[in-house]
Amino acid sequence: MNIYIQSDLPNWIEACAAVALAVLTLITLLVLKGYADDTKTIAKNGKQEIENSQMPFIAVVERNRQYDSSDGRWKIKNQGFGPAINIHYTRSLGQQQKSQWVPPLAPSEHHPVDNESIEIAGGFKVDYESLSGKTYHTLVERENGELKHTFQRPE
């Protein structure tokens, strides 16, 4: 019996080595899958960081009469980090809806809005795009006499 086990020992060693190699290969594949998932997440987050660093944000602001001599009481201002293009605002004046297109705004630039536009009874909405083509929306409503801005970014 002892001779049989000794003569079969190389086969057992080879079988155990094959099993160990299969297990090690499986573990390696699982680790590589984890690295691939992490790389995909990093790439996605990097793209989102670039978009965030160049994202426009349009707000409705009251002009400072002391420093700003532009026409109108109100203006829309790009307070974001990137230019806003294809800007279009819609306002509700009672039962009436009025719309207007605005030229592109670089960061910190503003565009005057006629006085009646901002007396917001029914709301004021600005739609615009970043250079990457993503569409953003700013909704402005009066709440307790104050302007409330709601920013909607693309999903």
C-alpha positions in Angstrom: 0.0 0.0 0.0 2.8 2.3 0.8 4.3 1.8 -2.6 1.0 2.6 -4.3 0.7 6.0 -2.4 4.3 6.9 -3.2 3.9 6.1 -6.9 0.6 8.1 -7.0 2.1 11.1 -5.1 3.2 13.0 -8.2 -0.4 12.8 -9.6 -1.8 14.2 -6.3 0.7 17.0 -6.2 -0.2 17.9 -9.8 -3.9 17.8 -9.1 -3.5 20.0 -6.0 -1.3 22.4 -8.0 -4.0 22.6 -10.7 -6.7 23.3 -8.1 -4.5 26.0 -6.4 -3.7 27.5 -9.8 -7.5 27.6 -10.7 -8.3 29.3 -7.3 -5.5 31.8 -7.7 -6.6 32.6 -11.3 -10.2 33.1 -10.0 -9.0 35.5 -7.3 -6.8 37.4 -9.8 -9.8 37.8 -12.1 -12.0 39.1 -9.2 -9.3 41.6 -8.2 -8.8 42.7 -11.9 -12.6 43.2 -12.2 -12.5 45.4 -9.0 -9.7 47.5 -10.6 -11.7 47.8 -13.8 -14.8 49.0 -11.9 -12.7 51.5 -10.0 -11.1 52.8 -13.2 -14.5 53.2 -14.8 -15.7 55.1 -11.7 -12.6 57.4 -11.8 -13.2 58.1 -15.5 -16.8 58.9 -14.9 -16.1 61.1 -11.9 -13.3 62.9 -13.9 -15.7 63.7 -16.7 -18.2 65.0 -14.1 -15.5 67.1 -12.4 -14.7 68.7 -15.8 -18.3 69.5 -16.4 -18.7 70.9 -12.9 -15.7 73.1 -13.4 -17.2 74.6 -16.6 -20.8 74.6 -15.5 -22.8 77.8 -15.9 -25.3 78.9 -13.3 -27.8 81.6 -14.3 -29.4 83.6 -11.4 -31.7 86.5 -11.4 -30.3 89.4 -9.4 -31.3 92.9 -8.6 -28.9 95.4 -10.0 -27.0 97.6 -7.6 -28.1 101.1 -8.6 -25.0 102.6 -7.0 -22.5 100.7 -9.2 -24.6 99.5 -12.2 -26.1 102.0 -14.6 -27.6 99.5 -17.0 -31.2 99.7 -18.0 -33.8 97.9 -15.9 -34.1 96.9 -12.3 -33.3 93.2 -12.8 -30.7 91.2 -14.7 -29.9 87.6 -15.3 -26.2 86.9 -14.4 -24.0 83.9 -15.0 -22.6 83.1 -11.6 -21.1 79.8 -12.7 -17.6 78.9 -13.9 -18.3 78.3 -17.6 -20.1 80.2 -20.4 -23.9 79.8 -20.8 -25.2 79.5 -24.4 -28.7 79.2 -26.0 -30.2 81.1 -23.1 -34.0 81.4 -23.1 -36.1 82.7 -20.3 -39.9 82.5 -19.8 -41.9 84.4 -17.3 -45.5 84.3 -16.2 -47.3 87.6 -15.9 -50.7 86.6 -14.6 -52.3 84.5 -17.4 -49.8 85.6 -19.9 -46.5 83.9 -20.8 -43.6 85.9 -22.3 -40.4 84.4 -23.6 -37.1 86.0 -24.7 -33.8 84.8 -26.0 -30.6 86.2 -24.5 -27.1 86.3 -26.0 -24.4 84.0 -24.6 -23.1 85.0 -21.2 -19.5 84.4 -20.1 -18.9 83.8 -16.3 -19.8 87.0 -14.3 -21.5 88.6 -17.3 -25.1 89.8 -17.0 -28.0 90.7 -19.3 -30.7 93.3 -18.2 -34.2 92.1 -18.0 -37.1 94.5 -18.5 -38.8 95.7 -15.2 -42.0 93.8 -15.7 -40.3 90.5 -16.2 -39.3 90.0 -12.6 -42.4 91.0 -10.8 -42.9 87.3 -10.5 -46.4 86.3 -9.8 -46.4 83.0 -11.7 -42.7 82.3 -11.9 -39.6 82.9 -14.0 -37.6 80.1 -15.7 -34.3 80.3 -17.5 -33.1 77.4 -19.8 -29.5 77.4 -21.0 -26.7 75.1 -22.1 -23.0 74.6 -21.3 -20.5 74.3 -24.0 -20.7 70.5 -23.7 -24.3 70.7 -24.7 -25.8 69.9 -21.3 -29.1 71.7 -20.6 -29.6 73.4 -17.2 -32.7 75.2 -15.8 -33.0 77.9 -13.1 -36.5 78.4 -11.7 -37.1 81.6 -9.8 -40.2 82.2 -7.6 -41.2 84.7 -5.0 -41.4 83.2 -1.5 -42.3 85.6 1.4 -41.2 88.6 -0.7 -37.8 87.0 -1.5 -36.5 85.5 -4.7 -36.0 81.7 -4.4 -33.7 80.1 -7.0 -34.0 76.4 -7.8 -31.2 75.0 -10.0 -31.8 71.9 -12.0 -28.8 70.1 -13.6 -29.1 67.3 -16.2 -29.1 63.8 -15.0 
